[in-house]
Every structure is written in structure tokens, then in C-alpha cells.
Amino acid sequence: MTGARITLLGSAHTDLTRFLESHPDGHEKAAAVLFRRLHICVDGLPDCDRYIATEIVPFKDAWITGSSPAHMAFDLAPLRELFRRCEEEGLVFGFVHNHPGGPAAFSHIDEENERTLVTAIRNRNGAHITFVAMLWANGEWTARTRSGSSPEESVPVRHTLVVGERIVLFGYRKSSSEHDAVQARQAAAFGKPFVDMLQSLRVGVVGNSGTGSPFGTLGARAGIGELVLIDKDLLAESNLSRVRGLMKRDVGHVKSETLKSFIDGIGVSVRVAAIASDLDTNPDALDALAGCDVIIGCTDDFAGREVMNAAVYAYLQPYIDIGLGGMVDEGKDGHPYLRYHYGRVSTILPEVGQCLFCQGVIKDVWIQTQLARRENPDITDEELKERYLEDGNTDAPGVGPFTSASADFALATLFDLVKPFRRFAPEVRRDMYFIDFVKMEINSHQTVGDSDCPYCRAHEFLLLKESCRLNRPSLGKRDEFV
């Protein structure tokens, strides 16, 4: 087993830690957390499960047979109903407790409790089970996993990620020495822990052209540990004016694969995977995305954006989406000029910010129009009109300085999520801002949104119980769907 990654909603983290710290006499407390396990293998990256916390079940006083500031004992019988649910619902049992007075490390008593729990779950549900243990001490999470096949062996997790108004990482691997010259300036600006946290993240970049290629190349240089590049398109000669890391000899080759080759050649510590597929039609591409900690949307594909918009909530993934727009007019001299041109950066978190539908970035009719054009590339505007379809907002010409600058702002937004440094003006939204390249301004506009939106208001997709991928039959069911 390799170190897994744990993800908690910000509200769940708050509720859980408050409960653990609530004993009037400062005794240890405990809770069960039911996790969804995403066991997804991506070529080129280490196997690294994601455990997504779906439900917290505090231990009732009646379940506790003894406790003090340094120990806690409990009865197994009340937990058997949770063991049953884990088997029937494909969930993983997690045991969470605290050390009110320290130490911030698992004890020999914890070791015995975990082995007892793993044995009980294995005896009921089978040797294939996995198990999560989490410890809250001194304001930090420490966590590890076990398997039913090797209950004596515990494996520390790679990190525990809390997604609230920002992202907070606990338990990531801390460097024992100073970072090399490549990361020295970032460590000087944000601190060594910031670089360590970036190196623990797996980031998915969907779309690898004008904004995706600069994000991927600079993100790798910045210290992101793992990149998943998703794009099936072939590089066109017209792309060369705005892409980073791709050359004329790459024309006609798959963008994601050639970008991976370039990033591999930089010589920094990043690991890169390339997926040459559409996100909305290929199960492997969606699985690779679901295995990421953070999503970066760099595509003008409405169907792909819709999938990423759903993944934010279903898989608890921070989502930064990049877009460009503008208008070209004809000047008095007969030549074109930019009336306006802007880059847009949207930041959507599972519990914070409007979704792409409510921001007006995507609409159902635009998605259906795109799918109609994909099915019949020769469809006419008249035929679209007869079907009550219309094209979405068309982007202004992709000009290199504007696409790259927008990608740079998006990477800085990721930095700000990991370690906040920005001071926003009151009129600028954190979940959507525009970089006006003509007026040289940063601004936002208000969007009403849908008060019944299933994504960001009703939260129908939050921690979605899937019967198949995102409950879309066309994407099928995962082979190991737990």
C-alpha cells in the first residue's frame, strides 16, 4: 500500500473537531467516519487512493466503557450496524479520536484498538476491506490506513485535505532540508511548508492549449507534485502563437502527450500523466480526474466544463476555471482593434462560490448545441434554430500574452487557496473575477444565479451516491466501485 489521501469538507472538519474537543473533563472522544474510497490507477503516477469523508457518526456515551485524557475504551456491538452499511454501501470504516493533552502521534493503545476494529470488520465483510484511522491532536490531523489482508501493517497517509473557504493540508511530508534552487524563491516568499504542500498535491489540467500549457509548465516549475493532463486534440500550427512547451515539430501530435514530454524534460520533481480523451465521453479520463486533489479547467468545451462542475461536489475537488472573452471591432483605418478583451478566473469550492451555471459560464442550451455539432459537424445554423439550439459565447481570438496571463492568475489563485495572501477589494468576488487587458483593471460583476440550483444551492450533487460515474449510464460503472 502507498500513502493514501483523505479529503474532508470544511463543515465536516469543523463539526468533527468541535465534537472531539467537547468532553467537559478533557477526556478522549471518538467518532466513526464513513469514507468513500476511490481506487484509481493512472499510468505514470503512483497508486494513491482517495478517501472522501461522507458521514460522521459520533460515538454515543453509552458506547464508551471507559475514558480519561490519555485513553478510551468502547464496545464493538453498537458499531456492527456501521460495519453492515460499509459492506452494503461500498464504504470504508474510519475510526477517529483525539489526544486532548498530546502526544500528536498514535499510541500503543491506538494500535490495539485499530487491530481490534480491523479484525472485527474483516471477520464480517471479508479480507478485501480497508480501514482509516485519524488522530486529532495539537490542532493537527495525523492519519493512516490498514487493510484486511495485512491488519498488522499501517501506512501513513500522504495528506489530509480539508476543503472549506480555502484548502488546508495536514500530515503532508515535510522536507528535512532546504529546497533546491528551483523552489528557493517560493520558499522565501511563502515558506517551506507551502512548497511541501504543493508537492503533495495531484492537480488535473483539462485542456492543454493556450491556458492549459502555460499552467502546466509553470505549475510544474512551481513545485506541484503530480499533474494529470487531459486533452485529446492534436496540435495545430495556429496554436503555436500561444502554447507553451510545444513546438512546430509537434504539430499533428496529441497536445497532452507532447506537453507531458516537455514537462518531463524540464527536469523538476513533478510526475506527469497524459490522457488523450474527452472528459465527458471517456471513463478513464473521468476516473483520472476524480483521483485529483484539485481541478484546473482550461477548455472552452461546454460539455467538459459541465463534468468538472459536477465533480466539484461529487468528489470534493476545488475547481479553478479559466476563460477568455472579448470583442474585436473595425477601426477607422479599416484594421481590427480590441474593443475589450478579458481573462476570467472562476474558483468553485464544494461549499463556497457559485457554480459555472450560476456564474453564466455554461448553459444547458450551449451544451446541447455543442453535442449536436459533435454528432453532425455539418449541421447548419438554420437546423440548430429549428431545434431551439444556439451557440455559446464565442471567445475572442486567443492571443498569447492574454492566455498566458490568465493562466498565471489561475496558478496564483491556487497559491492563494493553499496559503492566502490576496487582499480583495470589496467589489471583487473571490469566486469569479476578470482581468481586463484593455482597461488594465481587475473587476467582477454580480450574477443572480438559480436559487434552486442543484449544484451550488440545493447541493444535490454534494457527495453524490453514484450507481455509475456521476450517475451517467454512458460513462459506466467503475470496476472497483467503492
C-alpha positions as CSV (number, residue, x, y, z in Angstrom):
1,M,0.0,0.0,0.0
2,T,1.1,3.5,-0.8
3,G,0.1,6.6,1.2
4,A,-3.5,7.5,0.5
5,R,-5.1,10.9,0.5
6,I,-8.0,11.9,2.7
7,T,-10.5,14.7,1.9
8,L,-12.9,16.3,4.3
9,L,-15.4,19.1,3.8
10,G,-14.7,22.2,5.8
11,S,-18.0,21.9,7.6
12,A,-17.3,18.3,8.5
13,H,-13.9,19.1,9.8
14,T,-15.4,21.8,12.0
15,D,-18.1,19.6,13.3
16,L,-15.8,16.7,13.9
17,T,-13.1,18.7,15.8
18,R,-15.6,20.5,17.9
19,F,-17.1,17.2,19.0
20,L,-13.7,15.7,19.8
21,E,-12.8,18.6,21.9
22,S,-16.2,18.8,23.8
23,H,-15.6,16.5,26.7
24,P,-16.2,18.5,29.9
25,D,-13.3,16.8,31.7
26,G,-10.9,16.8,28.8
27,H,-11.2,13.1,28.1
28,E,-10.6,11.5,24.8
29,K,-13.6,11.2,22.5
30,A,-14.2,9.2,19.3
31,A,-16.3,9.1,16.2
32,A,-16.8,6.9,13.2
33,V,-16.3,8.4,9.8
34,L,-17.6,6.6,6.7
35,F,-15.4,7.1,3.7
36,R,-15.9,6.6,0.0
37,R,-12.7,5.1,-1.5
38,L,-11.6,6.0,-5.0
39,H,-9.1,3.3,-6.0
40,I,-8.0,4.6,-9.4
41,C,-4.8,3.7,-11.2
42,V,-3.3,6.3,-13.6
43,D,-0.4,5.4,-15.8
44,G,2.7,7.3,-14.9
45,L,1.6,8.1,-11.3
46,P,1.9,6.2,-8.1
47,D,-1.2,4.3,-6.9
48,C,-2.7,6.6,-4.3
49,D,-6.2,6.1,-3.2
50,R,-8.5,9.0,-2.3
51,Y,-10.7,8.6,0.8
52,I,-13.6,11.0,0.8
53,A,-15.4,11.5,4.1
54,T,-19.1,11.2,3.6
55,E,-20.6,10.9,7.0
56,I,-19.7,11.4,10.7
57,V,-21.2,9.2,13.4
58,P,-20.1,10.5,16.9
59,F,-19.7,7.7,19.5
60,K,-22.5,7.9,22.0
61,D,-21.8,8.0,25.7
62,A,-23.4,4.5,26.0
63,W,-20.8,3.1,23.6
64,I,-17.9,4.2,25.8
65,T,-16.8,1.7,28.5
66,G,-14.1,3.9,30.0
67,S,-12.1,7.1,29.2
68,S,-9.6,9.6,30.5
69,P,-7.4,12.3,29.0
70,A,-5.0,9.5,27.9
71,H,-7.2,6.6,26.8
72,M,-10.6,5.5,25.7
73,A,-12.3,2.1,25.6
74,F,-15.5,1.2,23.7
75,D,-18.0,-1.5,23.0
76,L,-17.9,-3.1,19.5
77,A,-21.5,-4.1,19.4
78,P,-23.0,-0.7,18.5
79,L,-20.6,-0.4,15.6
80,R,-21.8,-3.6,13.8
81,E,-24.6,-1.7,12.1
82,L,-21.9,0.6,10.6
83,F,-19.9,-2.4,9.5
84,R,-23.0,-3.7,7.7
85,R,-23.5,-0.3,6.0
86,C,-19.9,-0.3,4.9
87,E,-20.4,-3.7,3.2
88,E,-23.8,-2.9,1.6
89,E,-23.0,0.7,0.5
90,G,-19.4,0.2,-0.5
91,L,-18.0,2.4,2.2
92,V,-14.8,2.3,4.3
93,F,-15.0,2.5,8.1
94,G,-12.8,5.1,9.7
95,F,-12.0,5.4,13.4
96,V,-11.3,9.0,14.6
97,H,-10.3,10.1,18.1
98,N,-8.3,12.8,19.8
99,H,-5.4,13.1,22.3
100,P,-6.5,16.1,24.4
101,G,-3.1,16.6,26.0
102,G,-1.0,15.1,23.3
103,P,1.1,13.4,22.1
104,A,0.4,14.1,18.4
105,A,1.2,10.5,17.5
106,F,-0.6,7.2,17.6
107,S,-0.1,5.3,20.9
108,H,0.2,1.5,21.6
109,I,-3.4,1.7,22.8
110,D,-4.4,3.1,19.5
111,E,-2.6,0.3,17.8
112,E,-4.5,-2.3,19.8
113,N,-7.9,-0.5,19.1
114,E,-7.2,-0.4,15.4
115,R,-6.3,-4.0,15.1
116,T,-9.4,-5.0,17.0
117,L,-11.6,-2.9,14.7
118,V,-9.9,-4.2,11.5
119,T,-10.3,-7.8,12.7
120,A,-14.0,-7.3,13.5
121,I,-14.7,-5.7,10.1
122,R,-12.7,-8.3,8.3
123,N,-14.5,-11.1,10.0
124,R,-17.8,-9.7,8.9
125,N,-17.1,-8.1,5.5
126,G,-14.1,-10.0,4.2
127,A,-10.3,-9.7,3.8
128,H,-10.6,-7.1,1.0
129,I,-11.6,-4.3,3.4
130,T,-9.6,-1.2,4.1
131,F,-9.6,0.9,7.2
132,V,-8.8,4.5,8.1
133,A,-7.6,5.8,11.4
134,M,-7.4,9.5,12.2
135,L,-6.0,11.3,15.2
136,W,-6.7,15.0,16.2
137,A,-4.0,16.4,18.5
138,N,-2.5,19.8,18.9
139,G,-4.6,21.2,16.1
140,E,-3.3,18.7,13.5
141,W,-4.6,15.6,11.8
142,T,-2.5,12.5,11.7
143,A,-3.9,9.6,9.7
144,R,-3.0,6.1,8.5
145,T,-4.7,3.2,6.7
146,R,-4.7,-0.6,7.1
147,S,-6.0,-3.4,5.0
148,G,-7.8,-6.6,5.9
149,S,-5.1,-8.6,4.2
150,S,-2.4,-7.0,6.3
151,P,-4.0,-5.8,9.5
152,E,-0.7,-5.6,11.4
153,E,0.7,-3.1,8.9
154,S,-0.3,0.6,9.0
155,V,0.6,3.0,6.2
156,P,0.7,6.8,6.9
157,V,-1.4,8.9,4.5
158,R,0.1,11.3,2.1
159,H,-2.0,14.1,3.4
160,T,-5.4,15.0,4.8
161,L,-7.0,17.8,2.8
162,V,-9.8,20.0,4.2
163,V,-11.9,21.9,1.6
164,G,-13.7,24.9,3.1
165,E,-13.3,28.5,2.1
166,R,-9.7,27.5,1.2
167,I,-7.8,24.3,1.2
168,V,-5.8,23.2,4.3
169,L,-3.4,20.3,4.2
170,F,-2.4,18.3,7.3
171,G,0.1,15.5,7.6
172,Y,1.9,16.2,4.3
173,R,5.6,15.2,4.1
174,K,7.7,17.9,5.5
175,S,11.1,18.4,3.9
176,S,14.1,17.6,6.1
177,S,16.3,20.0,4.3
178,E,16.1,23.3,2.4
179,H,14.5,23.2,-1.0
180,D,16.8,23.3,-4.0
181,A,17.4,26.4,-6.1
182,V,14.3,25.8,-8.2
183,Q,12.0,26.3,-5.3
184,A,14.1,28.6,-3.2
185,R,12.4,31.8,-4.1
186,Q,8.9,30.4,-3.5
187,A,10.0,29.1,-0.1
188,A,11.4,32.5,0.6
189,A,8.1,34.2,-0.4
190,F,5.6,31.7,1.2
191,G,7.6,29.5,3.5
192,K,9.0,26.0,3.2
193,P,5.7,24.3,4.2
194,F,4.0,26.0,1.2
195,V,6.3,24.2,-1.2
196,D,5.9,20.9,0.7
197,M,2.1,21.2,0.4
198,L,2.3,21.9,-3.4
199,Q,4.4,18.9,-3.8
200,S,1.8,16.7,-2.1
201,L,-1.0,17.8,-4.5
202,R,-2.2,15.9,-7.6
203,V,-3.7,18.5,-10.0
204,G,-5.8,17.8,-13.1
205,V,-5.5,20.2,-16.0
206,V,-8.3,19.8,-18.5
207,G,-7.4,21.4,-21.9
208,N,-3.7,21.7,-22.7
209,S,-3.5,24.6,-25.2
210,G,-3.5,28.4,-24.7
211,T,-4.2,28.4,-21.0
212,G,-3.5,24.7,-20.1
213,S,0.0,24.6,-21.4
214,P,1.3,27.7,-19.5
215,F,-0.5,26.5,-16.4
216,G,1.0,23.0,-16.7
217,T,4.6,24.2,-17.4
218,L,4.6,26.9,-14.7
219,G,2.8,24.7,-12.2
220,A,5.5,22.0,-12.7
221,R,8.2,24.6,-12.1
222,A,6.3,26.0,-9.1
223,G,6.5,22.6,-7.4
224,I,3.1,20.8,-7.9
225,G,3.9,17.2,-7.2
226,E,1.7,15.4,-9.8
227,L,-0.1,16.7,-12.9
228,V,-2.8,14.9,-14.9
229,L,-3.0,16.4,-18.4
230,I,-6.3,15.7,-20.2
231,D,-6.7,16.7,-23.9
232,K,-7.3,14.6,-27.0
233,D,-6.8,17.4,-29.6
234,L,-4.0,17.5,-32.0
235,L,-1.7,20.5,-32.0
236,A,-2.5,22.8,-34.9
237,E,0.0,25.2,-36.4
238,S,-2.3,28.1,-35.4
239,N,-1.8,27.0,-31.8
240,L,1.9,27.8,-31.8
241,S,1.3,31.5,-31.1
242,R,0.0,30.9,-27.6
243,V,1.0,27.4,-26.3
244,R,4.0,26.8,-24.0
245,G,6.3,23.9,-24.3
246,L,5.0,22.8,-27.8
247,M,7.0,23.3,-31.0
248,K,6.4,23.2,-34.7
249,R,7.7,19.6,-34.9
250,D,4.8,18.7,-32.5
251,V,2.1,19.9,-35.0
252,G,-0.3,17.0,-35.6
253,H,0.6,15.3,-32.3
254,V,-1.7,15.0,-29.3
255,K,-1.3,18.1,-27.1
256,S,-1.5,16.3,-23.7
257,E,1.2,13.8,-24.7
258,T,3.6,16.3,-26.2
259,L,3.1,18.7,-23.2
260,K,3.9,15.8,-20.9
261,S,7.1,15.1,-22.8
262,F,8.2,18.7,-22.5
263,I,7.4,18.9,-18.8
264,D,9.3,15.6,-18.2
265,G,12.2,17.2,-19.9
266,I,12.3,20.3,-17.6
267,G,14.0,18.1,-15.0
268,V,12.0,19.1,-12.0
269,S,10.5,16.7,-9.5
270,V,6.9,16.6,-10.9
271,R,5.3,13.4,-12.1
272,V,3.0,13.7,-15.1
273,A,0.3,11.6,-16.7
274,A,-1.3,12.3,-20.1
275,I,-4.9,11.3,-21.0
276,A,-5.8,11.7,-24.7
277,S,-9.6,11.7,-24.3
278,D,-12.7,13.8,-24.0
279,L,-13.7,14.2,-20.3
280,D,-17.4,13.8,-20.9
281,T,-17.2,10.5,-23.0
282,N,-14.2,8.6,-21.7
283,P,-14.5,6.8,-18.4
284,D,-10.7,6.6,-17.9
285,A,-10.4,10.4,-18.3
286,L,-13.1,11.0,-15.7
287,D,-11.5,8.4,-13.3
288,A,-8.2,10.2,-13.7
289,L,-9.8,13.5,-12.9
290,A,-11.7,12.0,-9.9
291,G,-8.3,10.9,-8.5
292,C,-7.0,14.5,-8.4
293,D,-7.0,16.8,-5.4
294,V,-7.6,20.0,-7.5
295,I,-9.1,20.6,-10.9
296,I,-8.0,23.3,-13.3
297,G,-10.3,23.9,-16.3
298,C,-8.5,25.2,-19.4
299,T,-11.0,24.2,-22.0
300,D,-13.7,26.1,-24.0
301,D,-15.7,22.8,-24.2
302,F,-19.0,23.3,-22.5
303,A,-19.7,19.5,-22.0
304,G,-16.3,19.1,-20.4
305,R,-16.9,22.1,-18.1
306,E,-20.3,20.6,-17.1
307,V,-18.5,17.4,-16.0
308,M,-15.9,19.4,-14.0
309,N,-18.7,21.4,-12.4
310,A,-20.4,18.2,-11.2
311,A,-17.0,16.7,-10.0
312,V,-16.5,19.7,-7.6
313,Y,-19.4,18.4,-5.5
314,A,-19.4,14.7,-6.1
315,Y,-15.6,14.3,-5.4
316,L,-15.0,17.3,-3.2
317,Q,-12.5,19.0,-5.5
318,P,-11.6,22.6,-5.6
319,Y,-12.1,23.8,-9.2
320,I,-10.4,26.8,-10.9
321,D,-11.8,27.5,-14.3
322,I,-10.1,29.8,-16.9
323,G,-11.8,31.5,-19.7
324,L,-11.3,34.4,-22.1
325,G,-13.6,36.7,-24.0
326,G,-13.8,39.9,-25.8
327,M,-14.9,41.8,-28.9
328,V,-12.9,42.8,-32.0
329,D,-14.2,45.7,-34.0
330,E,-13.0,47.6,-37.1
331,G,-11.2,50.8,-36.6
332,K,-11.3,53.9,-38.7
333,D,-8.2,52.8,-40.5
334,G,-10.0,49.6,-41.6
335,H,-8.0,47.4,-39.4
336,P,-9.3,45.4,-36.4
337,Y,-8.9,46.6,-32.9
338,L,-9.9,45.2,-29.5
339,R,-12.9,46.9,-28.0
340,Y,-12.5,44.8,-24.9
341,H,-10.6,41.6,-24.0
342,Y,-10.6,39.9,-20.7
343,G,-9.5,36.8,-18.9
344,R,-11.8,35.1,-16.4
345,V,-10.8,33.1,-13.3
346,S,-13.6,31.2,-11.5
347,T,-13.0,29.5,-8.2
348,I,-15.6,27.0,-7.1
349,L,-15.4,25.1,-3.8
350,P,-17.9,22.4,-2.7
351,E,-19.4,24.7,0.0
352,V,-18.3,28.1,-1.3
353,G,-18.9,30.1,-4.5
354,Q,-21.4,29.9,-7.4
355,C,-21.2,27.1,-9.8
356,L,-20.4,27.6,-13.5
357,F,-24.1,27.5,-14.4
358,C,-25.0,30.3,-11.9
359,Q,-22.0,32.3,-13.0
360,G,-23.3,32.2,-16.6
361,V,-20.2,30.4,-17.9
362,I,-22.2,27.4,-19.2
363,K,-25.8,26.9,-20.1
364,D,-27.7,23.7,-21.0
365,V,-28.6,25.0,-24.5
366,W,-24.9,25.7,-25.2
367,I,-24.0,22.1,-24.1
368,Q,-26.7,20.6,-26.3
369,T,-25.6,22.7,-29.3
370,Q,-22.0,21.6,-28.9
371,L,-23.2,17.9,-28.7
372,A,-25.3,18.4,-31.8
373,R,-22.2,19.8,-33.7
374,R,-20.1,16.9,-32.4
375,E,-22.7,14.5,-33.7
376,N,-23.0,16.3,-37.1
377,P,-20.2,18.7,-37.9
378,D,-22.1,19.9,-41.0
379,I,-25.2,21.0,-39.1
380,T,-26.4,24.4,-40.3
381,D,-27.4,27.4,-38.2
382,E,-30.9,27.0,-39.5
383,E,-31.1,23.4,-38.4
384,L,-29.9,24.5,-34.9
385,K,-32.5,27.2,-34.8
386,E,-35.2,24.7,-35.7
387,R,-34.1,22.6,-32.7
388,Y,-34.1,25.7,-30.4
389,L,-30.3,25.5,-30.1
390,E,-27.8,28.3,-30.0
391,D,-24.0,28.6,-29.7
392,G,-22.5,29.9,-26.5
393,N,-20.4,32.9,-26.0
394,T,-17.6,32.7,-28.5
395,D,-14.2,33.5,-27.2
396,A,-12.2,36.4,-28.7
397,P,-9.1,35.4,-30.6
398,G,-6.6,33.6,-28.3
399,V,-3.7,36.0,-28.1
400,G,-0.6,34.6,-26.4
401,P,0.0,37.3,-23.8
402,F,-3.6,37.2,-22.7
403,T,-3.9,33.4,-22.5
404,S,-0.7,33.1,-20.6
405,A,-1.5,35.9,-18.2
406,S,-4.9,34.3,-17.4
407,A,-3.1,31.0,-16.7
408,D,-0.7,32.8,-14.4
409,F,-3.5,34.4,-12.5
410,A,-5.1,30.9,-12.1
411,L,-1.9,29.5,-10.7
412,A,-1.6,32.4,-8.3
413,T,-5.3,31.6,-7.3
414,L,-4.2,28.1,-6.4
415,F,-1.4,29.5,-4.4
416,D,-3.9,31.7,-2.6
417,L,-6.1,28.7,-1.8
418,V,-3.1,26.9,-0.2
419,K,-1.7,29.9,1.6
420,P,-3.9,33.0,1.5
421,F,-2.1,36.2,0.6
422,R,-4.6,38.2,-1.5
423,R,-6.4,41.3,-0.2
424,F,-9.5,41.6,-2.4
425,A,-11.3,44.9,-3.0
426,P,-14.9,44.8,-1.7
427,E,-16.3,44.8,-5.2
428,V,-14.2,41.9,-6.4
429,R,-15.6,38.4,-6.0
430,R,-13.4,35.6,-4.8
431,D,-15.3,33.1,-6.9
432,M,-15.1,35.0,-10.2
433,Y,-13.0,37.9,-11.3
434,F,-12.0,39.3,-14.6
435,I,-8.7,40.6,-15.8
436,D,-9.5,43.5,-18.3
437,F,-6.5,43.6,-20.6
438,V,-7.7,46.8,-22.3
439,K,-8.6,48.9,-19.4
440,M,-6.0,47.3,-17.2
441,E,-8.4,46.5,-14.4
442,I,-9.5,43.6,-12.2
443,N,-13.2,43.5,-11.6
444,S,-16.2,41.3,-11.1
445,H,-19.9,41.5,-11.9
446,Q,-22.8,40.2,-10.0
447,T,-24.8,37.1,-11.2
448,V,-28.2,36.3,-9.8
449,G,-27.9,32.5,-10.3
450,D,-30.6,30.0,-9.6
451,S,-32.0,29.8,-6.1
452,D,-32.8,26.1,-6.7
453,C,-29.5,25.3,-8.5
454,P,-28.9,21.5,-7.9
455,Y,-25.1,22.2,-7.7
456,C,-24.4,25.2,-5.5
457,R,-27.7,25.8,-3.8
458,A,-29.7,22.6,-3.3
459,H,-26.4,20.6,-3.2
460,E,-28.0,17.6,-4.9
461,F,-24.5,16.6,-6.2
462,L,-22.7,17.1,-2.9
463,L,-21.1,13.7,-2.0
464,L,-23.2,12.1,-4.8
465,K,-24.1,8.5,-4.3
466,E,-23.2,7.1,-7.6
467,S,-24.7,4.0,-9.2
468,C,-22.3,4.7,-12.2
469,R,-19.8,7.5,-12.8
470,L,-21.6,10.8,-11.9
471,N,-24.8,8.8,-12.4
472,R,-24.3,8.9,-16.2
473,P,-25.0,5.5,-17.6
474,S,-23.0,6.3,-20.7
475,L,-19.8,6.5,-18.6
476,G,-20.4,3.1,-16.9
477,K,-19.6,1.7,-13.5
478,R,-16.1,1.5,-12.1
479,D,-14.6,-2.0,-12.0
480,E,-13.8,-1.4,-8.3
481,F,-16.6,0.9,-7.2
482,V,-16.0,1.5,-3.5
